């Protein structure tokens, strides 16, 4: 069996789907990956090739909205898929799902699957605000493309419910909720919390994200400023990078936060484990997620979590057991949850232990992938 995965961002293939591809290859199947911009990611191309996968390139603007460029992507995907002749295709993120699924149908791929990993900018609008022309176009394209998918995977029940409510997937379309992309529990093993001189856990906060407004980065920085008025010793760590996205923060904002000593900025890390190990509470004030991988990694390493009561985020926290849920865009709610951690450092340790237990039972990458393989009907080759 020849399995094709279509991605819009090559580094995410190994980072988020590497264990899934490994499980498919281990069963004796051929793996092919299509993604754009190979010249920007030579290390990833080499790593995938060394694993025995075929890596092919098509033009694709991950964040652009040029219809002619997207049409070019559709036809390029069709030509490559016709040449590869896969038995099964899995597309994830917005453009691969739309144009990859459509192209796979045109190329008559027998089995076509879509994975909705998060809804992002195209599904965000203020209360009472009408859909933009861009949003209407994206929703229409999703609806069209998903008619060509045999089954649609979602990473949280809220996204599935929204797609059903908006009629973006047919009523009888098979749809499955999986527990995110899972986490490698061996790689992200539990580590001891940092300690104060008195032996109590040292309360230090961490956010890892692309530096976008809708990741709650501004709320995190604002909460840090408020906490530091009364607790100047508390550390707020930030890992990430400024992305090409309509909601990205600008360099001046970031520079100001660092200059004011609101945050300790680590930059973009290949390996986030040292940052998680240096802190005790993971914070993600995101407006919406699929299932946030960084939260799962922090949970696996035994960290308490503060995140929003929002789709994709709320599934990771049992309120008061392994962390706290706060209202979206509420700096005051974020400050209150942080203050509870500062006031009860021993409880932070207990919540971190509970996070590890939840990661073990719910988010083990091997369990998540086994679920997906079963739903796709992937079986060992004869």
C-alpha positions in Angstrom: 0.0 0.0 0.0 1.3 3.5 -0.9 0.4 6.1 1.7 0.5 9.8 0.8 0.6 12.7 3.4 0.1 16.3 2.2 1.4 19.1 4.4 1.8 22.9 4.0 4.8 23.2 6.4 7.6 20.6 6.1 8.9 20.9 9.7 5.5 19.9 11.1 5.7 16.5 9.3 8.2 14.9 11.6 7.3 17.1 14.6 3.6 16.4 14.6 3.1 13.4 12.3 6.4 11.6 12.5 5.2 8.8 14.8 2.1 8.3 12.6 4.3 7.9 9.5 6.6 5.6 11.5 3.7 3.4 12.5 2.6 3.2 8.8 6.0 2.4 7.5 6.6 -0.2 10.2 3.6 -2.1 8.9 5.3 -2.4 5.6 3.7 0.4 3.6 5.4 2.9 1.3 5.3 6.5 2.6 5.2 9.6 0.4 5.2 13.2 1.6 4.2 16.3 -0.4 5.1 19.7 1.0 6.3 23.1 -0.4 9.5 25.1 0.1 12.1 22.3 0.3 14.9 24.7 -0.1 14.0 26.4 3.2 14.1 23.1 5.1 17.0 20.9 3.8 17.4 19.2 7.2 13.8 18.0 7.2 14.0 16.8 3.6 17.2 14.8 4.5 15.7 13.4 7.7 12.5 12.2 5.9 14.5 10.7 3.0 16.8 8.9 5.4 13.7 7.3 7.0 13.0 5.8 3.6 10.2 8.2 2.6 9.7 9.8 -0.8 9.5 13.6 -0.4 8.0 15.6 -3.2 7.5 19.3 -3.7 4.6 21.5 -4.9 4.2 25.3 -4.8 1.9 26.3 -1.9 1.5 29.6 -0.1 0.8 28.5 3.5 -0.7 31.9 4.5 -1.4 33.6 1.2 -4.8 34.4 -0.2 -4.0 34.7 -3.9 -6.6 32.7 -5.8 -4.4 32.2 -8.9 -1.5 30.8 -6.7 -4.0 28.5 -5.0 -5.3 27.3 -8.4 -1.7 26.6 -9.4 -1.3 24.6 -6.1 -4.4 22.5 -7.0 -3.2 21.6 -10.4 0.3 20.9 -9.2 -1.0 18.6 -6.5 -3.2 16.8 -9.1 -0.2 16.2 -11.4 2.0 14.9 -8.6 -0.7 12.7 -7.2 -1.5 11.2 -10.6 2.2 10.4 -11.0 2.5 8.9 -7.5 -0.8 6.9 -7.7 -1.2 6.4 -3.9 -3.8 4.1 -2.4 -4.6 6.4 0.5 -4.1 10.1 1.2 -4.2 12.1 4.4 -4.1 15.9 4.3 -3.9 18.3 7.2 -4.1 22.0 7.8 -6.2 24.3 5.7 -4.7 24.3 2.2 -3.7 20.7 2.0 -7.2 19.7 3.3 -8.9 21.9 0.7 -6.7 21.5 -2.4 -5.1 18.2 -1.5 -8.4 16.4 -0.9 -9.8 18.0 -4.1 -6.8 17.0 -6.1 -6.8 13.4 -4.7 -10.5 13.1 -5.8 -9.6 14.3 -9.3 -6.7 11.9 -9.4 -9.1 9.1 -8.3 -7.2 8.1 -5.1 -9.2 5.2 -3.6 -9.2 6.5 0.0 -9.1 10.1 1.0 -8.9 11.4 4.6 -8.8 15.0 6.0 -7.5 16.0 9.4 -8.7 19.3 10.9 -6.0 20.3 13.3 -7.3 23.8 14.3 -9.5 26.4 12.7 -7.5 29.6 13.2 -8.1 33.0 11.6 -10.7 31.9 9.1 -13.1 31.0 11.9 -12.5 33.9 14.2 -14.9 36.9 14.3 -16.2 39.2 17.0 -19.6 38.9 18.6 -22.2 40.1 16.1 -19.6 40.6 13.4 -20.5 39.4 9.9 -18.3 36.9 8.1 -15.6 38.5 5.9 -15.4 37.7 2.2 -12.3 35.8 2.9 -14.0 33.7 5.6 -17.0 33.0 3.3 -14.6 31.8 0.6 -12.7 29.5 3.0 -15.9 28.0 4.4 -17.2 27.4 0.9 -13.9 25.7 -0.1 -13.9 23.5 3.0 -17.5 22.4 2.3 -16.7 21.5 -1.3 -13.4 19.7 -0.5 -14.8 17.7 2.4 -17.5 16.2 0.1 -14.6 14.4 -1.5 -13.2 13.0 1.7 -14.1 9.5 2.9 -13.7 10.4 6.6 -12.8 13.6 8.5 -10.7 13.6 11.6 -11.0 16.4 14.2 -8.9 17.0 17.3 -11.6 18.2 19.6 -15.4 17.8 19.7 -16.1 21.5 19.5 -14.6 21.8 16.0 -16.6 18.8 14.8 -19.8 20.3 16.3 -19.0 23.7 14.6 -18.5 22.0 11.2 -21.8 20.2 11.6 -23.6 23.4 12.6 -22.2 25.3 9.7 -23.0 22.4 7.3 -19.4 22.2 6.2 -19.6 18.4 6.3 -22.5 16.4 5.2 -24.8 15.0 7.9 -23.9 11.4 7.0 -20.2 12.1 6.5 -18.1 9.8 8.8 -16.2 12.0 11.3 -14.0 11.0 14.2 -12.5 12.9 17.1 -8.9 11.9 18.1 -6.9 13.2 21.1 -4.8 15.6 19.2 -1.5 14.4 17.7 -0.5 12.8 20.9 2.8 13.2 22.8 5.9 11.0 22.9 6.0 10.1 26.6 9.5 8.7 26.4 10.9 11.8 24.8 8.9 14.1 27.1 9.5 12.2 30.3 8.6 13.7 33.7 11.3 15.8 35.2 11.7 17.3 38.7 10.3 20.8 39.2 12.8 23.7 39.8 13.1 24.3 43.6 13.4 27.3 45.9 16.1 27.3 48.6 13.5 26.2 51.1 12.7 23.1 49.0 9.3 24.3 47.8 8.6 24.2 44.0 9.8 27.4 42.3 6.8 28.9 40.6 7.8 30.1 37.1 5.5 30.4 34.1 6.1 29.4 30.4 4.3 30.0 27.1 5.5 28.3 23.9 3.8 29.5 20.7 4.0 31.2 17.4 3.8 34.8 18.5 0.3 35.5 17.3 -2.4 37.6 18.9 -4.8 34.7 18.9 -2.4 32.5 20.9 -3.0 34.9 23.8 0.6 36.2 23.8 -0.5 39.8 24.5 -2.6 38.6 27.5 0.3 36.6 28.8 2.6 39.7 28.6 -0.1 41.9 30.3 -0.6 39.4 33.1 3.1 39.2 33.6 3.3 43.0 34.0 0.5 42.9 36.6 2.0 40.0 38.6 5.4 41.7 38.7 4.0 44.7 40.5 3.6 42.6 43.7 5.9 39.7 42.8 8.9 41.1 40.9 10.8 37.8 41.4 8.4 35.7 39.5 9.7 34.6 36.1 7.7 34.6 32.8 9.3 32.7 30.0 8.4 32.9 26.4 9.5 30.6 23.5 8.4 31.2 19.9 8.8 33.2 16.8 7.0 35.9 14.8 5.1 34.2 12.1 3.6 35.5 8.8 0.0 35.7 9.9 -2.6 38.4 10.0 -2.7 38.2 13.8 1.1 38.2 14.4 2.6 40.5 17.0 5.3 42.8 15.7 9.0 42.9 16.7 8.6 46.3 18.5 6.1 44.7 20.9 8.3 41.8 21.7 11.4 44.0 22.2 9.4 46.2 24.6 8.4 43.2 26.7 12.0 42.1 26.9 13.3 45.6 27.7 10.7 46.0 30.5 11.8 42.6 31.8 8.2 41.3 31.6 9.4 38.1 29.9 12.5 36.1 29.5 12.6 35.4 25.7 14.2 32.1 24.5 13.6 32.6 20.8 12.6 29.7 18.6 13.8 26.4 20.0 14.3 23.1 18.2 14.0 21.3 21.5 11.5 22.9 24.0 12.3 20.5 26.9 14.9 22.7 28.6 12.4 25.5 28.7 9.7 23.3 30.2 12.3 21.8 32.7 13.2 25.4 33.9 9.6 26.2 34.7 6.7 24.8 36.7 3.5 26.1 35.2 2.7 26.0 31.5 0.3 28.8 30.2 -1.5 28.9 26.9 -4.2 31.7 26.8 -5.1 30.8 23.2 -8.4 31.8 21.6 -8.9 28.4 19.9 -6.9 25.3 19.2 -7.1 21.8 17.6 -5.4 20.2 20.6 -2.4 22.2 21.6 0.8 20.0 21.3 2.8 22.3 23.6 0.3 21.7 26.4 0.6 17.9 26.0 4.4 18.1 26.1 4.3 20.2 29.3 1.7 17.8 30.8 3.9 14.8 29.9 6.8 16.5 31.7 4.7 16.9 34.8 3.7 20.6 34.6 0.5 22.3 35.9 -1.4 24.0 33.1 -3.3 27.3 32.8 -5.2 27.5 29.6 -8.4 29.0 28.2 -11.9 27.5 28.4 -11.9 27.4 24.6 -12.2 24.7 22.0 -9.2 22.4 22.0 -7.7 23.9 25.1 -10.4 22.9 27.6 -10.0 19.2 26.9 -6.5 19.2 28.4 -7.4 20.5 31.9 -9.6 19.1 34.7 -10.3 22.3 36.6 -8.4 22.3 39.9 -6.8 18.9 39.3 -4.0 19.5 36.8 -4.5 23.2 36.3 -7.0 26.0 35.8 -9.2 27.1 32.9 -9.7 30.9 32.3 -11.9 33.0 30.1 -10.6 33.8 26.7 -9.0 37.3 26.4 -9.3 37.9 30.2 -6.1 39.2 31.6 -7.7 39.4 35.1 -8.7 35.7 35.0 -5.2 34.8 33.9 -3.7 36.9 36.8 -6.0 35.2 39.3 -5.0 31.7 38.2 -1.3 32.6 38.2 -1.7 34.1 41.7 -3.2 30.8 43.0 -0.1 29.0 41.7 2.2 31.6 43.4 0.2 31.3 46.7 0.2 27.4 46.7 3.5 26.1 45.3 2.9 22.6 46.8 -0.3 22.4 44.9 1.5 23.2 41.6 3.5 20.0 42.2 0.4 18.0 42.8 -1.2 19.4 39.7 1.9 18.6 37.6 1.8 15.0 38.8 -1.9 14.8 37.7 -0.9 16.2 34.3 1.5 13.4 33.8 -1.2 10.9 34.7 -3.6 12.4 32.1 -0.9 12.4 29.4 -0.2 8.7 30.1 -3.8 7.6 29.8 -5.2 10.0 27.2 -2.5 11.5 25.0 0.1 8.7 24.5 1.1 9.2 20.8 1.0 5.4 20.2 -2.6 5.2 21.4 -3.6 8.2 19.4 -2.0 6.8 16.2 -3.4 3.4 16.7 -6.9 4.9 16.8 -6.2 6.8 13.5 -4.8 3.8 11.8 -7.8 1.7 12.8 -10.2 4.4 11.5 -8.3 4.6 8.2 -8.2 0.9 7.8 -4.4 0.7 7.7 -3.3 -2.9 8.3 0.0 -4.6 8.0 1.0 -5.5 4.5 1.0 -9.1 3.6 
